[in-house]
Amino acid sequence: MKILIVTDAWEPQVNGVVRTLKQTTAELKKMGHTVELLTPLEFKTIPCPTYPDIRLSILPGRKVNQRIRDFAPDAIHIATEGPLGMAARAYSLKHQLPYTTAYHSRFPEYVQLRFGIPLSVTYAWLRRFHNTAQAVMAPTQVVVKDLTERGIKNVVMWSRGVDLEVFKPGRRDKLHSRTPIFVYVGRVAVEKNVEAFLELDLPGSKWVVGDGPAAAGLKSKFGEQKNIHWLGVLNQAELAEVYSSADVFVFPSKTDTFGLVLLEAMACGCPVAAYPVTGPIDVIGSDGPGALNENLHEACIAALRIDRNEVRRFAERYSWAAASRQFLSHLHPFTPTAQEELRLIEQGAIGE
């Protein structure tokens, strides 16, 4: 099957959406499907207000239309609600082509934090965008329920995975600082609530790995005080070394829908400390590989007592192959041949 994935989130961004789409594309190709990604790299772009690392495509409609015609896909998946997503949606509606969409992050909550726009306004726009899709893929059952209650239709679950060969327990000497070592990995942005982590009065030392629009302000405020250390954006192999070296991975966000970094840390045997909110609750549950508590300090201390071997075994439940098969099952191909192929795959009558 020929699958077109349209996304406004792409390199040089380093985030869960980009990693998810890369891994899913790789798995789909292993299954024998032809996949093309339509990304901002093909267009003239401008920086997103308040978040310059995100590039917004300028008037992409004509080129998006041509790319769809040239590739002639069997199925279209629109991963984001940005300019490219809107252009692909408009083309699909005009030509009566079924398509699927995805909900990767709590966009209305982010917009409220950054611009003060009421949630009701943004959710109304999301209903308009997504309710013409044949399926809206969300990463957890909690998010599926939340979106459904907000009036978004046809919401289905598309889980996530982790590369267990890259992210695995290894040497614990990457980070040279006082122990115990507490680490945050991810975008350094207001919605990630990194400041809550940095304000904690914890023993040992703290590390922040990543970059983003809030980094400069937080570095200015905290600097090297309280034994805080900063690393920039790292590749996956380097991240695995960081997770292995840390005693606890701290996830202070209250707005993430999933949090791929949770799986990455756990795959390296690093226990998680987080708030009991959507994302950590769905991935970790009430016990096991992490400590969830409304008091993040208490969660961090409790996580120090968790068996790292148990944490790794928990992460082994997740695979990108399984997540990608789930993605495939939700597609709505619009060519008879592709529809029959997908039906046979779902029934197990042919291999993938």
N, C-alpha and C positions, 0 to 999 in steps of 0.2 A: 504494500500500500504506500502511496505517496502522501506524506503528511507535511503540511506547512504549519510552522509554529511562529506566531507573530508576537514579538516582545519589545517593549520600550526599555526594559531593564537588560543591560548587556555591558560587556567590557567597555571601559576599564573599571566599572563598578565591581566591587567584591562583596557579594551578599548572598543570602540564601536563595533568592529567586534565580540569580544567574547560575549558581551551583546546581540547583534543582534542574534547570533546563538543560544544562550541559550533560549532567548524568543521565537524564531521561533520554536525550537525543542519542547518546552513546549506546544505551541499552536497546532502544528501538532499532538502531542500525544493526546491532548484534542479532536481533530477531529477524533481520532480512528486509526491514522496511526502508524506504527512501525518505529521508527527512531533510528539509531545508528550513533555516531560521531566517526570518526577516527582522533585522535589528537596526538600531540607529546608525551603525557603522556605514550604512549605505546612503545616508542622507545628510544634508546640511542640518546642523543642530545649534541650539542655544542652551546655555546652562539653566537649569531649573532654579527659580527664585528660592533663596535660603539654602539650596543644596546643589552647588555648582558641579559636583561629581556626576549628577544625573543630567543627561543630555536629552533635550526635547527636540524631536524632528520638526522641521519647518515645512508646512504645506506638503505633506507627503502623499496626498491622495492619488495623484496621477501615477506616480512611480509605484505605489503599492498596488494599484489596479493592474499595471502592466506586469509586475512580478507575479501576481496571482495567475494572470492569463498565460504567461510564459511557462510557469512551472506546472500548471494544470493539475493541482493536487486532487487527491481523493477525499481528503478531510482537512479542515482548517481548525486550528486551535489558537485562540486569542488569549495570550497569557497575562496581558496588562491592560489597564484602562487609559493609557496615554494616547498621544497623537497617532501612532502606528496602529494601536488597537482600535481606535475609533475609525480610522480609514478602512481597515480590513472589515470591520463590522458593517460599515456603510456599503462596501462592495458586496458583501455576502447578502445583505438584506435586499439590495437592488436586484441581484440576480437569483434571489430565492435559494441560496445555498445554506444548508444547515451548518452550524458551527458550534464549538464549545468555548467556554471561557474559564478563567481561574480567578480565585481570590487568594492572593498570597500573603497579604498583610492587612492590618487593621487601618486601612486608608482613611476612613472618616476620623478616627481618633488622632492619627498623625496630623491631618489637616487642622483639626481643632487645636492641637498643641502648638502648631506653627503659626496659624493665621487667625485663630479664634472663631472660625466658621462653625455654626451649630451642627451637631451630629445629624439632626433631622434633614438639613439641607443636603449634605453629602450622601446620606443613605438614599434620599429621593433620587439623586442623580445615579447612584449605583443600581437602583431598581430599574431605571430606564435603560441603563447600559446592558445589564445582565439578563433581564427577563425575556429577551428575544433569543437567548441561547438555548440549545437543546439540553445542555447540562452545564452547571457551574461547579467546578471542582474546588473543594475546600480541603485543607490539610488534616482536620480532626473532626470528630463527631460533635464536639462542643461548638466549633465554628459553623458546622452544618446547621446545627440547631439555632444558633444565634442569627444566621443569615435568613433562615426560613421564617423565624419570628419577626424579622425586619421586613418581610414581604418579598424576599427574593425567591424565585421559583426554581425548581429542578436542581436543587443543590445536592451534590453527591460527594463522597469522600475520596480523596486522592492523597494517600499517605506519603511519607518520605523514607529515604534510606540513608545508609552510610557506607562508605568504602572501607570494609573491614581489613583490607590488605594495606591500605595507607594509614588508617587510624587504628593503631594497635599499641598495646603497652610496650614501652621501650626504655632506653636509658633515662635516668632522672636527674641529669646534670646540665640541662640546657640553661636553667635560670640560676644565677648566682646571687642570692640574697638571703636574708634571715628567714628561717622556717618558723612556723608553717607558711607555705606560699599559697596565696589566693590570687586567682587569675580571672580576668574578664577578657573575652574575645568577641569582637564584632564591630559594627559601626559605632563611632563615637558621635551620637546624635541625641537630641533632646528626648526623643521618644524611647530611647534605650535606657534611660534612667541611670546612666553610669555614675552620676554624681552621688546617688544613694550608696553605691558601693564604696566610692572613695571616702565618704564621710564616716564609714564604719570604723569603730575603734577596735581593731582586730590585732591579735598577736602576730609576730612575724612580719611579712611584707606583702605588698599588693603589686600586681602587674596589669597594665592595660595594653592589649594587643589589638591594633586596628587604627583607623583614622576616620575622620568625618568632620562635619561643620562645627561640632562642639569641642573638638580637640584643643584648639588654641586657647579657648576660654578656660577649660578645665586645667590645662597645664599651667596657665597663669595663676589660677586660684590655688592649686594644690602643689604644683612644682614637684620637688623631691621630698616634700615634707611627709612625715609619718611613713617613711620608707616606701614611697610610691615610685614605681618604675614604669617607663613607657617604651613600647615597641611599636613599629609601624605595621603596615600590611605585610603578611607573611604568606608563603606558598603552603600547600597542604602538608608537605613533608616537614617543613619547619613548624607548622601548627601542631602536628602530631608530637613533636619533641617538646613543645611547650605544655601541651596537655599532660604528657607523661611526667613532666617535671613538677607540675603543680600538685599541691595537696588537695585543693578544692577549686572547682570551677564555679564562679559566682555569676548568676544570671539575674540581673536586677530589673529587667524589662517587665512591664505589666501590660504591654500591648501587642506582643508577638503572637501570631497564630500558631506557630510551631516551634521554631528555633532549631535549625540544623546543627548549630554548635553544641546543643545538648547531646545529640547523638555522637558527634565527633569526640567530645570530651569523654563520654562514657565508654566509647569504643577503645579509648586509651587507658581505661581503668580509673579515670578521674571522677570522683563523686561530685554531685551538683548541689549547690545551695541556691534556692530561688523562692520567690513568693508563690503562694498557692493560687495561681491564676491560669487562664487558658494558655496552653503551650506546655509549661512544666507539668501541670496536672495531667494533660493528655499523654505526654511522653513518659513521665516518671511514675505517675500514680501517687497513692498515699504513702507508699513506703518503698524500700528497695534501694535503687542506685542513687538516691538523692534525699535531701532534707528540705521540705517545704514548710515555710513558716511566715506568718505576717510580720514577724520580727526577723529581718534578714540576718542580723548579727547572730541570733540563736540558731538559725539555719546553717550558717557557716561553721559554727562550733560543732553542731551535731554531725555535719557532713564529714568532719575529721575522723569520726569513729566508724565510718562505713568501710567494709571490706572491698578493696579494689578488684579482687578477682570476681566478686559477685557483680560488680558494676560492669565489667567487661562481658560477662555471660548474659546480662540483661540486654546489652547493645547488640549482641549477636542475633537477636530476634528480627532485626531490621535489615532489609537488603534493597538495593536499587532495582534489582530485577523484579522483585515482587511489586514494588511501587509502580514501575513502568508498565507491568501487565495490567495493573489497576487503571492507570491512565489510558491505556489502549482500549480497555473495555468500555470506557465512557465516550469515546469518539463517535461521531455520527457521520460516517462516510456518505457521500452523495453520488457515488458511482455504483452501479449494480455489482460489478466484479469485486470491488473493495468491501461492499456490504456483505457479500457472501463469504469472502475470506475472513472477515472479522467474526461472522456468525460461527463459522467452522472452528476458528481458534477458540472462541468462548466455549464451544461444546466439546473441545478436546479432540475433534475429528482430524485435525491436521496440526503439525508442529508449528512452533513459532520461529 
